[in-house]
């Protein structure tokens, strides 16, 4: 348990930031799921459109520190590869 006033403030700040990060993480996961669904359905146009939305969302989350940069790059790279493989 936090004892000093600065530690108590740090706990309050972390709690606020946790809510923000959770929201960002949820948004990214939703956009990635839309790409996955389009790939599963075999719809290349929808998959490309969803990927265009997912990539900046993921990189924004990486910039904010929600995901590690290699994780973001890996996920986007793999999705790109799968979208390009559709009806190729």
C-alpha positions as CSV (number, residue, x, y, z in Angstrom):
1,X,0.0,0.0,0.0
2,X,1.2,3.5,-0.8
3,X,2.4,5.4,2.2
4,X,3.7,8.8,0.9
5,X,1.5,11.4,-0.8
6,X,3.6,11.2,-4.0
7,X,3.1,7.4,-4.1
8,X,-0.6,7.8,-3.6
9,X,-0.7,10.3,-6.4
10,X,1.2,7.9,-8.6
11,X,-1.3,5.2,-7.9
12,X,-4.2,7.5,-8.9
13,X,-2.3,8.5,-12.1
14,X,-1.7,4.8,-13.0
15,X,-5.4,4.0,-12.5
16,X,-6.4,6.8,-14.9
17,X,-3.8,5.8,-17.5
18,X,-4.8,2.1,-17.2
19,X,-8.3,3.0,-18.3
20,X,-7.0,4.9,-21.3
21,X,-4.6,2.1,-22.3
22,X,-7.3,-0.5,-22.0
23,X,-9.5,1.6,-24.3
24,X,-6.7,1.9,-26.9
25,X,-5.9,-1.9,-26.7
26,X,-9.6,-2.7,-27.2
27,X,-9.8,-0.4,-30.3
28,X,-6.7,-2.1,-31.8
29,X,-8.0,-5.6,-31.1
30,X,-11.3,-4.7,-32.7
31,X,-9.7,-3.4,-35.9
32,X,-7.4,-6.4,-36.1
33,X,-10.4,-8.7,-35.7
34,X,-12.2,-7.0,-38.6
35,X,-9.2,-7.7,-40.8
36,X,-9.2,-11.3,-39.6
37,X,-12.9,-11.7,-40.3
38,X,-12.5,-10.3,-43.9
39,X,-9.6,-12.7,-44.5
40,X,-11.6,-15.6,-43.2
41,X,-14.5,-14.6,-45.5
42,X,-12.1,-14.4,-48.4
43,X,-13.0,-10.8,-49.2
44,X,-9.8,-9.2,-50.4
45,X,-11.3,-5.7,-50.9
46,X,-12.8,-5.7,-47.4
47,X,-9.6,-7.1,-45.9
48,X,-7.5,-4.3,-47.6
49,X,-9.9,-1.6,-46.3
50,X,-9.9,-3.0,-42.8
51,X,-6.1,-3.2,-42.9
52,X,-5.9,0.4,-43.9
53,X,-7.8,1.3,-40.7
54,X,-5.9,-1.3,-38.5
55,X,-2.4,-0.3,-39.4
56,X,-2.5,3.4,-38.2
57,X,-4.5,2.3,-35.1
58,X,-1.8,-0.2,-34.2
59,X,1.0,2.2,-34.8
60,X,-0.7,4.9,-32.8
61,X,-1.0,2.4,-29.9
62,X,2.7,1.5,-30.3
63,X,3.6,5.2,-30.2
64,X,1.6,5.6,-27.0
65,X,3.4,2.6,-25.4
66,X,0.4,0.2,-25.3
67,X,2.2,-2.3,-27.5
68,X,5.9,-2.9,-28.1
69,X,7.0,-1.6,-31.5
70,X,8.2,-5.1,-32.7
71,X,4.8,-6.5,-31.7
72,X,3.0,-3.9,-33.8
73,X,5.3,-4.4,-36.8
74,X,5.0,-8.2,-36.6
75,X,1.2,-8.2,-36.4
76,X,0.8,-5.7,-39.3
77,X,3.4,-7.6,-41.4
78,X,1.7,-10.9,-40.9
79,X,-1.7,-9.4,-41.7
80,X,-0.3,-7.7,-44.9
81,X,1.1,-11.1,-46.0
82,X,-2.2,-12.9,-45.5
83,X,-4.2,-10.1,-47.2
84,X,-1.8,-10.2,-50.2
85,X,-2.1,-14.0,-50.4
86,X,-5.9,-13.8,-50.9
87,X,-6.8,-14.8,-54.5
88,X,-3.2,-14.2,-55.6
